[in-house]
């Protein structure tokens, strides 16, 4: 019953969470697709709050992700 954006956000955040503070690389290709701008602005912050050891590599056209992330 989740929207496509909600599903995408859950998958991204669960990926960061299950790494249990291990160092890992998270590749994302245009994560802004289906994400509300409020979610885009907080995406990197939320990933870092779950696992600060993540190296995040993003291909995006979204200024919301780049400027706030």
Helices and strands as residue ranges (DSSP letters): H 4-17, E 24-29, H 37-50, E 54-59, H 63-68
